[in-house]
Amino acid sequence: MNRLDIANLIIEKITAQAEAAKDMYADSVSNIGYFYIDNFLPTELATKVHDVFPHYNDMMLIGSKYNLREYKYVTAQMNNCHPLLEETIFAFQDPRILDLIKEICDINSLYADENLYAGGISLMHQGQFLNPHLDNSHEKDRKQWRVLNLLYYVTPDWHQTNGGNLELWPDGIDNAQLTIDSAFNRLIVMATHDGSWHSVSPITADKNRTCVSNYYFSDSALKPTDQFHVTSFRGRPEQGVRDIALQADNALRQSVRKLFPLGLVKTKQIYKK
């Protein structure tokens, strides 16, 4: 299937679930706005998307088991992957889909990112994790605000006990998190702003969790308090020493970006066409 075929399926599903999605987002928007839709694409297609994922040896490793921030495999270089993965990624960038989600989330302007800055596909296996963090506030050129994170999970028979679930921390990391299972064929759309702390729980199962992700950007931030910030990590409530170290790391990297607005090192997680 090509991206237009897949986009048409996405539009059909979102349209059918639009009112429920709008209610879910409205109920959560005062903290971290989100909604999710299950059985998102036909099961056969969702399974095929999973089956054509590259081996993790063909993806870029971010972090390590000793890293304080994160440990996962990613790639945004979609032309090196099976064509179905690229078609699926870019199906989410169909203007009609952006219009639908713009209406659901009541956002005035919304833009897809053809460069897949920090997007693309990700794979996590046993022992891998993503600590609580705020996403970088902007796209790579700092001209638009990052406002929505779209996560499409495609691992068959994935259960909450396997780990690898999305965790939202609407009241900050010192308080209880909300866990949203990374269930097979589930799309989660999550707001990103200066209070949208989120994480991925450590993978406990001896299997891979696979995800297709996009970011949407806007002319304006979602909250009036939003200011430019680098991707900022924190420790979990039980990780006191790690939390201190990560806060110091955040402050250092933020200071560097004040001197070098576009950063010292170009990100490797971008689609180089």
C-alpha positions as CSV (number, residue, x, y, z in Angstrom):
1,M,0.0,0.0,0.0
2,N,1.2,3.5,-0.6
3,R,0.9,6.5,1.7
4,L,-2.4,7.7,0.1
5,D,-4.0,4.3,0.7
6,I,-2.9,4.3,4.3
7,A,-3.9,7.9,4.8
8,N,-7.4,7.1,3.6
9,L,-7.7,4.3,6.2
10,I,-6.4,6.7,8.9
11,I,-8.9,9.4,8.0
12,E,-11.7,6.9,8.1
13,K,-10.7,5.7,11.6
14,I,-10.1,9.1,13.1
15,T,-13.3,10.4,11.6
16,A,-15.3,7.6,13.2
17,Q,-13.6,8.2,16.6
18,A,-13.4,12.0,16.4
19,E,-16.0,12.8,19.1
20,A,-14.6,10.3,21.6
21,A,-11.0,11.5,20.9
22,K,-12.1,15.1,21.3
23,D,-13.7,14.3,24.7
24,M,-10.6,12.4,25.9
25,Y,-8.3,15.2,24.9
26,A,-10.6,17.9,26.5
27,D,-10.7,16.0,29.7
28,S,-6.9,15.8,30.0
29,V,-5.8,19.1,28.3
30,S,-5.5,21.0,31.6
31,N,-2.5,18.8,32.5
32,I,-1.1,16.7,29.6
33,G,-3.6,16.5,26.8
34,Y,-3.9,13.1,25.1
35,F,-6.1,10.7,23.3
36,Y,-5.7,7.3,21.9
37,I,-7.5,5.1,19.3
38,D,-7.4,1.3,19.3
39,N,-7.6,-1.1,16.4
40,F,-6.3,1.9,14.4
41,L,-5.5,0.2,11.1
42,P,-6.6,-3.1,9.7
43,T,-5.0,-5.9,11.7
44,E,-3.3,-7.4,8.6
45,L,-1.7,-4.1,7.7
46,A,-0.6,-3.3,11.3
47,T,1.0,-6.8,11.6
48,K,2.8,-6.3,8.3
49,V,4.2,-2.9,9.5
50,H,5.6,-4.7,12.5
51,D,7.0,-7.6,10.4
52,V,9.0,-5.3,8.1
53,F,10.8,-3.5,10.9
54,P,14.6,-3.6,10.5
55,H,16.8,-5.6,12.9
56,Y,18.1,-3.5,15.7
57,N,21.6,-3.9,14.4
58,D,20.5,-1.9,11.4
59,M,19.2,1.0,13.6
60,M,21.0,3.7,15.6
61,L,21.6,2.9,19.2
62,I,20.8,5.8,21.6
63,G,22.3,5.5,25.1
64,S,23.3,2.3,26.8
65,K,22.2,0.3,29.9
66,Y,24.5,2.6,31.9
67,N,23.0,5.8,30.4
68,L,21.1,8.0,32.8
69,R,18.6,9.3,30.2
70,E,17.6,6.6,27.7
71,Y,18.5,3.4,26.0
72,K,16.8,2.5,22.7
73,Y,17.2,1.9,18.9
74,V,15.9,4.5,16.4
75,T,16.1,5.5,12.8
76,A,14.7,8.3,10.7
77,Q,16.5,7.3,7.5
78,M,13.4,5.7,6.1
79,N,14.8,5.0,2.6
80,N,17.0,2.4,4.2
81,C,13.9,0.6,5.5
82,H,11.2,-1.5,3.9
83,P,9.0,0.9,1.8
84,L,5.9,0.1,3.8
85,L,7.5,1.8,6.9
86,E,8.2,5.0,5.0
87,E,4.7,5.0,3.5
88,T,3.2,4.5,6.9
89,I,5.2,7.3,8.5
90,F,4.4,9.8,5.8
91,A,0.7,8.8,5.6
92,F,0.4,10.5,9.0
93,Q,1.5,13.7,7.3
94,D,-1.4,13.9,4.9
95,P,-2.9,17.5,5.3
96,R,-6.4,16.0,5.8
97,I,-5.2,14.1,8.8
98,L,-3.6,17.3,10.3
99,D,-6.9,19.1,9.8
100,L,-8.7,16.4,11.7
101,I,-6.3,16.3,14.6
102,K,-6.2,20.1,14.6
103,E,-9.9,20.1,15.2
104,I,-9.8,17.4,17.9
105,C,-7.1,19.2,19.8
106,D,-8.3,22.7,19.1
107,I,-4.9,23.9,17.8
108,N,-4.9,26.8,15.4
109,S,-2.0,25.8,13.2
110,L,-0.4,22.4,12.7
111,Y,2.4,21.2,10.5
112,A,4.0,17.8,9.8
113,D,7.8,17.4,9.7
114,E,9.1,15.8,6.5
115,N,12.6,15.8,8.1
116,L,11.4,13.5,10.8
117,Y,13.4,15.4,13.4
118,A,13.6,13.0,16.4
119,G,10.8,11.0,14.8
120,G,10.9,7.9,12.5
121,I,10.7,4.4,14.0
122,S,12.0,3.1,17.3
123,L,12.6,-0.4,18.7
124,M,13.2,-1.2,22.4
125,H,14.0,-4.6,23.8
126,Q,14.7,-6.1,27.3
127,G,16.3,-3.7,29.7
128,Q,15.8,-0.6,27.5
129,F,14.0,2.5,28.8
130,L,13.3,6.2,28.5
131,N,13.4,8.2,31.7
132,P,10.9,11.0,32.4
133,H,11.6,13.9,30.1
134,L,10.3,16.9,28.2
135,D,10.8,16.9,24.5
136,N,12.8,19.6,22.8
137,S,10.4,22.6,22.5
138,H,11.0,23.3,18.8
139,E,11.9,21.8,15.4
140,K,15.5,21.7,14.3
141,D,15.6,25.3,13.1
142,R,13.7,26.7,16.1
143,K,11.1,28.4,13.9
144,Q,8.1,26.3,15.1
145,W,6.9,24.9,18.4
146,R,6.7,21.1,18.9
147,V,3.1,20.6,20.1
148,L,2.0,17.0,19.4
149,N,3.7,13.6,19.6
150,L,2.0,10.8,17.6
151,L,3.0,7.2,18.7
152,Y,1.7,4.2,16.7
153,Y,2.5,0.9,18.4
154,V,2.7,-2.2,16.2
155,T,3.9,-5.1,18.3
156,P,1.4,-8.0,18.3
157,D,0.4,-9.5,21.6
158,W,2.1,-6.8,23.7
159,H,1.0,-6.6,27.3
160,Q,1.4,-4.1,30.1
161,T,3.5,-6.5,32.1
162,N,6.1,-6.5,29.3
163,G,7.0,-2.9,30.2
164,G,7.7,-0.4,27.4
165,N,4.5,1.5,28.2
166,L,4.0,5.2,27.8
167,E,3.9,7.0,31.2
168,L,2.5,10.5,31.6
169,W,3.4,12.5,34.7
170,P,0.6,15.2,34.8
171,D,1.4,16.3,38.3
172,G,5.2,16.2,38.0
173,I,7.6,13.3,38.6
174,D,7.2,13.5,42.4
175,N,3.7,12.3,42.0
176,A,2.0,9.2,40.5
177,Q,2.3,8.6,36.8
178,L,-0.5,7.6,34.4
179,T,0.3,4.5,32.4
180,I,-1.0,4.0,28.9
181,D,-0.3,0.6,27.5
182,S,1.7,0.4,24.2
183,A,-0.9,-2.1,23.0
184,F,-0.8,-3.5,19.5
185,N,-2.4,-1.3,16.8
186,R,-2.9,1.7,19.2
187,L,-2.3,5.3,18.2
188,I,-1.6,7.7,21.0
189,V,-1.6,11.5,20.4
190,M,0.0,13.5,23.3
191,A,0.5,17.2,23.8
192,T,4.1,18.4,24.2
193,H,4.7,21.6,26.3
194,D,6.7,22.7,29.4
195,G,4.6,20.4,31.7
196,S,4.3,17.3,29.5
197,W,6.7,15.0,31.4
198,H,6.6,11.5,30.0
199,S,8.6,8.3,29.9
200,V,8.7,4.7,28.7
201,S,8.8,2.1,31.4
202,P,11.7,-0.4,31.2
203,I,11.2,-3.4,28.9
204,T,10.9,-6.6,31.0
205,A,10.0,-9.1,28.3
206,D,12.5,-10.8,26.1
207,K,11.0,-9.4,22.9
208,N,11.0,-6.2,20.9
209,R,8.5,-3.3,21.2
210,T,8.1,-1.4,18.0
211,C,6.7,2.1,17.4
212,V,6.1,4.5,14.4
213,S,6.3,8.1,15.5
214,N,5.7,11.6,14.1
215,Y,5.8,15.0,15.7
216,Y,3.5,17.9,14.7
217,F,4.6,21.5,15.0
218,S,2.8,24.8,15.3
219,D,3.3,28.6,14.9
220,S,2.5,29.0,18.6
221,A,3.2,27.1,21.8
222,L,0.4,25.3,23.5
223,K,0.9,27.1,26.8
224,P,1.6,30.8,27.5
225,T,4.4,29.7,29.9
226,D,6.3,27.7,27.3
227,Q,9.8,28.8,26.6
228,F,12.6,27.3,24.5
229,H,14.2,24.3,26.2
230,V,16.4,21.4,25.2
231,T,15.2,17.8,25.7
232,S,15.2,17.7,29.5
233,F,15.4,14.5,31.6
234,R,14.7,13.7,35.2
235,G,15.1,10.7,37.5
236,R,12.1,8.6,38.6
237,P,10.8,9.2,42.1
238,E,13.1,6.4,43.4
239,Q,16.1,7.7,41.5
240,G,17.2,10.6,43.7
241,V,20.9,10.6,42.8
242,R,20.2,10.2,39.2
243,D,17.6,13.0,39.3
244,I,20.2,15.4,40.7
245,A,22.7,14.4,38.0
246,L,20.1,14.8,35.2
247,Q,19.0,18.2,36.4
248,A,22.6,19.4,36.3
249,D,23.0,17.9,32.8
250,N,19.9,19.7,31.7
251,A,21.2,23.0,33.0
252,L,24.5,22.6,31.2
253,R,23.0,21.7,27.9
254,Q,20.5,24.6,28.1
255,S,23.4,27.0,28.8
256,V,25.2,25.7,25.8
257,R,22.2,26.3,23.6
258,K,22.0,29.9,24.8
259,L,25.4,30.4,23.3
260,F,24.8,28.2,20.2
261,P,21.1,28.4,19.4
262,L,21.2,25.6,16.9
263,G,23.5,23.4,19.0
264,L,27.1,22.3,18.6
265,V,26.4,18.9,17.1
266,K,23.8,18.2,14.4
267,T,21.3,15.5,15.3
268,K,21.7,12.2,13.6
269,Q,18.0,11.4,14.1
270,I,16.8,13.1,11.0
271,Y,15.8,12.1,7.5
272,K,18.7,13.0,5.2
273,K,17.1,12.8,1.8
